[in-house]
Amino acid sequence: MECPTITLTGVTRAVYDCLVKRAKSLGLPVPTETSGNFAYADAAADFDWNEEAATLAITINRKPGWVTCDMVESQLRQAARACGGA
């Protein structure tokens, strides 16, 4: 089940590094590249960080049925704010 692309703003290098660290601490296998895709259990996503524009675009391609797209977006935005992003 796919969700619309979520674009986070204010994602500087420090914010991006913080988000990657948080994701890895949760056991998510985030690649070392700044764009690509990853999968974990019943979920998969594509991501693309644009350092110049300070944006991170994330598209959820697969997720458990009980998880809504709004839930995913809320958690991503909360994590970005906790790391200093917008």
N, C-alpha and C positions, 0 to 999 in steps of 0.2 A: 504494500500500500504506500504510494508515494505522497509526499507533502510538497506544497509550493516551496520554491527556493526562499530561504531565509537569509537576508543580508544584514550582517552586523556591521556597525560603523565605529570609527574610533579605534580600530584594531591595529595599533602600532606593533612594532617588533616585541616590546615588553608585554603587551596584552596577549599577542599571539603565543609567545613562549609560555606565559602563565596558563593559557587555555590548554595548550598541549600537555603541560605538566599535570594539570587537573584531570584531563582525560586519561592520561596514562596511569594516574593514581587510582582511577576507577577500573583499571584493567582494559581500557579501550586501546586497540592496536593502531594508534595513529602513526601513519608513515612519516618519515623524516622530511619528505618533500613538502613544498608549500601548496601543492594541489594534488588531487588524486581521489582515491576512494578507500574506504575501509569497511569491514564487516565485523560484526560481533553478535554471536547468538542469532537471534531472529531479526537483526537490524543491519542495515547497510546505508551508507551515505557517500555522496560526492562532496568535495570541498575545494575551494579555491580562495587563497589569501592573496590579496593585491596590496603589497606593502606601500606602494606609492599612493594609492587611494585610501589606504588604511581601512579596507573592507574585507570581510570574510563572508563568502557566500557558501551556504550549506544546503544541499538538497538531500532529503531523506528519501531513499529509494525503496526501503523495506523496513517495516516496524511491526511489533506485535499489534494485534487488533484492538487490544484494550488501551493502547497508548494513542492519544489523539495528537494531531498535528499541532494544536494549540498548546498542549502539554510540552511537546518537544521545543517549540519556539520559546515558550516561557522559561524553560530550564536553560536554554542556550543564552537568552538575553540576560538572565540572572547571573550566569557564569561570567559573561563578558563584563557586566557591571562590576562584579566582585574582583575582576582582574584589572579594572581601571578603564574599560571601554565604555562606549555609549549604549 
